[in-house]
Each structure stands twice: as structure tokens, then as C-alpha cells.
Amino acid sequence: MAQAMHEFASGLTYEDVPEGMRALLRVSFADTMGVAAIGATTDMACAARKSSLRLFGAGSAGAARILMDGRAVSPVGAAMAGGFTVDSVDAHDGTTPNKGHVGSAVFPALLAVADAMRAEGRQIAGAEFLLWLAIGYEVSSRAGKAQHATCPDYHTSGSWTAVGVAVAVGRMLGLDGAGLRHAAGIGEYHGPRSQMMRCIDFPTMLRDGVGWGAPSGVTAAYLAMDGFTGAPALTCESEEAAPFWAGLGSDWMTLADTHYKKYPCCRWAHPSMDAAAELMAEHGLHHSAVARVEIRTFHYATRLAGHRPASMDELAYSIAFPVATMIVRGEFGAREMEEAVLQDADILRVSAATELLDDDEMTARSVDKRWAAVTIVTKEGARYEAAPRSARGDVDAPLTAQEMRDKYHMFADPVLGRARAEEIRALCLRFDSLDAAGFAGLLDLVLAAP
């Protein structure tokens, strides 16, 4: 390796972070807070907050407020509740090669620790917080790729973000290179090696594992600070992992891999949703004319299925129902996250008539992107086919700034009110320019109850 992980994490400065990475983190901050706002209203987030308050009282590390709630627990408890809050709505940023998500763990974990530090009198400027985020994102992205390449099972984001969170929080706590190595090793060893396809096959509130990956990483950093040992982290230091750490500090993997979601459901469904919506509009179809829908997609995606989801957790990990929703309603947003949508007779009819086909071509294509091809057949026998396509939101097919803004306000405004939502968004988009007082104000805005 040209530069070891612990050298990168201990020596990085704000000036070392390229402007492209800074811009990405500003966008991700706003995007994640929009998801957190609507996520705070879910049953999943409510349960996580109850358990956090029950189990994780504030200790000598300082009190940390729960994201979008305001009540104080320990940094570990706030990271857990915040992680589950963001993860409860599948609309946050992600990394396609890792088949997972970084920000849903890194943001709630680092916000929790920053708030605990603030409670203890530590002044934190926005540029400092951006530096810690950059470390958390880059280490997570690379550890995730290394893990996927060296482990036989497909693990959740919580398993590899635990490493990135541990290292970023370790830097926040002032650990040196040796301490950061131990933090990474503890986070990797004790992080949740949860199997993602279990939650795909049987969707529940377990989701993507970040609700336990975030607090695992926070705990690892504090353990390392107190002398607990755990190095090396194999995803960072093993011979097999070495190729994934090449160019560290000069080539930012986060910039190459991060995508944003337009719809609040598994991204594996997004190319089919876009294709179906375009076919309906292009051919002037009404959902009552649709006899059946065929979706050719990659193997993992066919296991999402979800023809008749019984809960929002099942809806989040489905394809047939979101595609049917796009055909019937022409959209899939905040209103489609209401329980009543699960009983929509028109959507259920189209969903039941949707067939998912495990396609070798789509599987071969779906490495750095996620591909699908959709055909709509009408009751009169007309057949309308869309060419294979990948999901929008990737680096080479980004959502527009207006789409990102609309998505944020669709989620945040009904929960926070337009004024508070707009203030949060405006500050997130320039958070690294805030002085300590300004950043403390931003913390107050995102951590307070709706």
C-alpha cells in the first residue's frame, strides 16, 4: 500500500480533502437529514428510540441527543437510534459496488459523538466535522469492497461501516495511528456480520445492519481510547485487501462510487420503476389497460419480489409492488409510504400480474450498476418493451439539483415544517464553512424533536 489506512486517517487535514469530496459530503448531509426527518416518524425509529433510552443512559463520555428527537443518551445509544432512524427509509446515499450505504451509519454516529463532545465543552467547527466525515466515508467504502471480495457471504452495510465509523470516531477522540489501527480492528471484529439476503428474503426492521454497525464503530473507538487492543483489521491490512487500498489519499473511492436515490425503496427496483413509468407515459397508457408486466433483472433483485407486501419493511425490499405503484400512480414518494397504499386495489392487481425473470444478461451487467428491462402487455395484446437500463443517480447519470431539492422537501417539510427544513438544508450545503457557533446551531436543528 502506498499509504496505510492509519496513516491516512491520522494525517488527513481539511485542506487534503478535494473540493469534489467536500461537495459530495455537503449534498449527502442534506440528503441524509431529509431521510432522517421522515424516518423519525416510522415505527422502526420509534422502537429504536425506546430501546436506546431504556438501555443506553448517558455516562462520562457526555450526553448525546438522539437524531430528530432531542432526548439525551450515550453516544452509543444515539448512534444506534440514529442509525435505525436513517435506515428505516431506504432513500439515503449508497455505493453500488458495495451493494450498500455509507452515510446511513457514518452521519448518525459522528453526529452523536460530536454532540457528546459539545456537551463536554469541545468547540467543533464545520470544517473539522467534514474532515471526520471524509475519513468515515473513504475507510468504509474501501473496507466494504475488501470485505465483499474476501468473504463468501453478502453482508450488510453495518458490517463494513463499523470499521469506517470506528476510525472516524477514533480521529475525533484524538487517537494516534496505533490507536486507529486498534479501533478499526475492534470495529471489524465486533461489527455485525449480518447476512443481507436474509432481510431480502424475509423483510423486517433488521434492514441494512447500520443500526448496529454505527454503535459498534462508536464503541470500538472508545474502547481503543481506553487501551483495548484489536489490530489488525483484515479488511484494511491483509494481503488480500491490499488492492482496495491502493491510491488511498489521492484517488477517492467515495467520489467514484456514491449514488443518490430518487425513490424510497431498494435501489434494485429503480431501473424497473423508471422504465415502467416511461412506457406508460410514452404510449399514453392507463393502468386499467395493463394485463401483465415482465421484468428481466439480475438474480439478487428477483429475490426482492414483494407482490403483496404486508408492511412498509416488506415494501422497501420489493420490486413488483413499487413498479405497480409507478404504473398506477406515476410516482413513488412520501405518500406511497403510507400504510393505506398497501391496500390499493389497483396497485395490487398490477403487482399480482408482474413477473420477475432471472436474466443472465442482466446479472452479468449488474456489477458496477443495477440493470433491468421491462415489458408491459396490454389487455388487447399490445406489447411495449423498454430497452435495458440502469438506475439513475450514479455518477454518470446523476439526479438534477432540482430533483435532489424536491426529494429533500418532500420528506422533510411535512415533519419539520418548511422553515426549519429549509434552514437545515441551507446550512448542510455549506456546513464546512460554519464556525463553532454556527455548527452548534446546525446540531441543534437536526437533533431536536420535530
N, C-alpha and C positions, 0 to 999 in steps of 0.2 A: 504494500500500500504506500502511495506517495505520502499520505498523511493519515496518521492513526485517528480513530474516532475521538479518543480522549484528548488528543492534541487539538483537533478541530474545535471540539466543544469548549475546551478551556481557554483557547486563544482567540476565538472569533470576537470581532468587535462590530458595532453597528456599521461602521464605515466599510467593513468587509462584505456586508450583505448587499448584493447588486440591487439596483433600483427595480428591476423586474420582479425580484423576490419580494421586495418591500411592497410593491403594488399588489402582488398576489395576496399577501397577508392582510392588507387593508380590505380587499374585496372579501376574503374569507372571513374576516372578523364580522363585517356587516352581515354577510350571508348566514353565518352561524348564529348570530344573535336573532335574526328573523326566525330561524328554525327553532331556536330555544324559546322564543316568545310563545309560539303556538304549541310547542312541545310541553310547555309548563301547564297546559290545560288538560293533558292526557291522563288517563288512569294510570298508565305506566309511570309517569313522572310523579304523580301523587303518591303512589305506593313507595317509590324510591325515597321521596322526601320523608315520609313517615318512618321508614326504617332508619334513615340517616339520623333523624332527630332522636330515635329510640336508642341507637347503638353507638353513635359517634359524637359524644359530647366534646366540647372544646377543652383542650389541655394546654400545656405550657407552650405549644407551638404558636398559639394565637388563635383567635376566633375567626372563622371564615364564613361568610354569608353564602347561603345556597343560591345558585343562579336563578334569577327571576322569582325569588321567594323572599329573601331578606333575613330569614332566621339563621342564627349562627350555630355552627357545629365545628368540628375539627376540619383541617384542610382535607384530610382523607374522606371524611363524610361529605363535605361539599363537592369534592371531585366525583364521588360516587353518584350523588344525586344529580349533579350537573351532567355527568356523562350519560346517565339514563334519560335525562330530560332531552338532550340533543338527539340521542339515538332513537327516541320514541317517534320521531317523524323522519322518515327516510328521504331527506331532501338536502342534506349537507354536502360539502365538497368531498371529493373522493380521488382515488388513484386507480385507474383501470388496470395496470399491470399487477397491482397487489390485490385486486378484487376487493377493495375495502376503502376505509376512510380514516384520515389522519385528524382533521380538525375536530371531529366529534369527541375525541379523547383529549387532545392537546389543549384546546381552548378552555374547557371546564376545569381541567387540572391546574393549568397555570393561573387562571383567574382565581381559583381557590387559594393557592399558595400566595399569590400577590396580595390578596385581601388579608390573609393572616399576617403577612409581613407588614402591611399597612397598619393593622391593628396593634402591632408591636412598635410602631413609630418609624418604620422604614419608609423613606420617600422614594417613590418609583416614578420615573418619567416614562413617557410613551416609547421613546427610542429604546430604552432598556427592555421594555416588555417585548418589543418587536424582535430584538436580538434573541431573547429566550424562545420566542415562537419559532424563529428561523431554525434554531438548534433542534427543537422538538419535531418540527416538520421533516427536516432533512434526515435526521437519525431514524425517525420512524419509517420514512419511505425506503431507506436503504436496508434497514433491518428486516422490513417486511419482504422485500424482494429476496433477500438472502434466506429467510425462513421458508418462503414458498419454494425456493429452488432446492432446499436441503431436507425438507420434511415431507413425508409421503401423504399426509392428510392436509386438507384445506382448512386452515384455522381462521378464526375471526380476527377482525381488526384489533380487538383488545389484546390479543396475544403479542403482537409486534409493536403496537403503540405504547405498551407498558415500558418498552425499552426506551423509546424516544422521550416519553414523559419523565422517566427516571433520570435521564441525562440532562434534560432541560431544567427540571426542578433542582437537580444537583448543582447546576450552574447558578441558579437563583440563590441557593443556600451557601454559595461560596466554596464548593468543593474544588480541590485541585484535580489534576489529571488522574492520579491514582484513585482518588475518591470517586471520580466519574466512572472509571472502569468498574469499580465495585458496585456502584448504583446500577449500571447497565446490567451487570451480571445478576444482581438480585432481582431486578425487574423482569429479566428474561426468565429466570428460573422459577419465580413465584407467580409470574403473569398467567392469565387464564388461557391455557391451550385448548380453548373451546372449539368444537368442530362446527364450521359454518353450515354445512349441508344438513345437520340435524335440525337447525332452526328453519331452513328452507323447506324441508320435508314436513316438519311439524311446527308451524309458526306460533311463537308465544312472545312474551315480553323479554326473553333472553336476548333477542336481536343480535347485534354485531359484537357483543362482548366488551364494548368500551366502558360500560357502566362498572365493570370490574377491572378492566385494563387501566383506566385512569387512576383509580385509587391505589392499584398495585404499584404503578410507577411512582406516585407520590410517596407511598410508604417506603419503597426501595431507597429513594433519595434521603429520606430522614434516617433510615437505618444506616446507610453509608456514612452520613454525617456523624452518627453516634458510634462509629467504629466497626459496624457489622461488615463482614467481607463477603464477596461474591464473584469476583473476577475469575476467569474471563467470561464475557457474553459471547457465545459461539456465533450468533448472528452478526457480531461485529468483528470478531478476532480470529475465527477459524480459517483454515486454509481454503475451505470450500466457499466461505463467504467473501474472500478477498476480492473477486472480480466486481462485486457490487459496491465496493468502497473505493474503487479507482476514480480518480478525479475529484475526490472529496474536497470541498472548499473552493473549487474552480468551476466544476460542472455541477449545477444544481439540479438534482433529480426531481425535486419538487416542481420546478418550472416545467419540466418536460412531461410530467405525468398527471398533474392535477386537473380535474374536471369539475364542472358545476352542473347541478341538476335543475331541470325545468319543472319536473313533476315530483310530488311527494310519495314516491313508491320506488321499489327496487329498479335500479337503472337498467337492468337486463330487459325490462319491459319497454323502455323508452323508444327504441327504434321501431318496434311494432306499433306503439301508440301513435307516433308521428306519421308512420306510413298509412295507418288506417284513417286518421283524420284527413290526410291529404287526398286519399282516394275518395272519401265521402264528399269533400269539397269540389274536387276536380270534376267529378261525374254527376254532381248535383243530386246525390242520393239522400234518401230519408231512411232512418234506421228501420222503419217498418218494412222496407223493401228487401232488407238483408236476410238471406236464407241461411248462410253459413260463412264462417271466416276460417281461413287456413293461415297458420303462422309457421314458417320454416325458420328455425333458430338453432342456437348451439345447445349442446347437451345439458349443461348445468341449468340453462334457462327453462328447459322443458319441465324441470322438476319444480318450478315455481307454480305452474298450473293455476289453481285458485279459481275454479269456475263458479263456486258459490261460497265466498268467504263468510265466516260467521262472526268475525271480529276485525277490528282495524289492524291487528297484528297479522292476521291471515291476508287481509287486503294488501298490506305493504309488501308481502312476498308472494305476489301473484302476477300473472300476465293476462290471462283470459278476461278477468273482470275489469282491469284498467283499460284494456283495449276496447271492450264492450262499452265502457263508460265514455270513451272518446267518440265512439260511433254514435251513441245515443245523445250525448250532451255537447260534444265538440270541445270539451275541456276536462281537465283533471286538476283541480286546485283545492283550496281550503274547504269549499262547500262539499267537495267529494270526500272529505274526511269525516263527515257527519255520519252517525250510525244509520240514519234513515236511508242512506244510499244503498246499504246492503240489502234492502228490501225493495229496491226499484224494479218493478216487474219487467220493464223494457230492457234494462241492463241485464237482468238475469236471463232473459230469453236469448239475447245475443251471446252472452257469455257461455251459456249451455251449448250454443251452436258453434263454438270456437274450438278448433282442433290445433293442438301443438304438435309439430312434426320435428323430430330429432334429425337434424340435417348435417351430414358430414361436411359439406362445403362451408356452412355457417360456423361449425365448430372449428374447422381449420383456420378460418378467417379471424375468429374471436380470440386473439391473443392480446394485442395492444388496444383493440377496440371490441365492441359488442355488436354483432350483426344479426339482422333478421330480414325476412322477406314476407310480405303479407299479400294475400289474395282475398277479395270479397266476392262472393257469389250471391246474386240476387234471386228472388223467388221466381223470376221469369227466366232464369238460366244464364243471364249475362255474367261474365267472369272478368273482374277487374284486378289486374296484377300490378303490384309496386315492385320496382327493382330493389335488390338487396341494399340495405342502408345500415349505417351505424348511428349511435346515439349522438345527438347534438350536445355541446358543452365541452367537448375535447378542445385541446389547444388549437387544433387546426379547423375546428368548427364551433367557435365559441358562441355562447349566448350573447346577445347585444346588451349594452349597458342599460337600455330601457327595459329589457326582459328581466335583468337582474334586479332592477329597482322595483318593477311591478311585482315580482315574486316576493321580495322582502316586505313590501307594504301589504300584500295580500295576507301574509302570515302575521305580521306584527301589529298592524293598525287595529284589528278587532280586539286584540288582547291588551295592548298598551295605550291605545289612543293615538291619533295621528301625530300630535305634537311631540309626545315622548318618543314615539317610533322614529320620527324624522330627526330628532336631536341625536338619538343613538346612532343612526345611520351616518349622519354627517360627521360625528366625532370618530366613528370607526374608520371612515375613509380618509382620515388624517391623524389617526391616533398616535403615530410615531412622532408627530410634531408637538404633541401636548407636553407641557411641563408637569411637574409632580402634582400640582394642584388640579390641573386640567385632567390628568389621567385618573386622579382620585374621584373626580366628578363623573367620569365615564364609568368607573367601577360602581359608583352609587346608582347610576342609571340602569345598568344591566343586572345588578344583583338585587335590586329592590323588588318587592312583590308587584305584580301588575295592578 
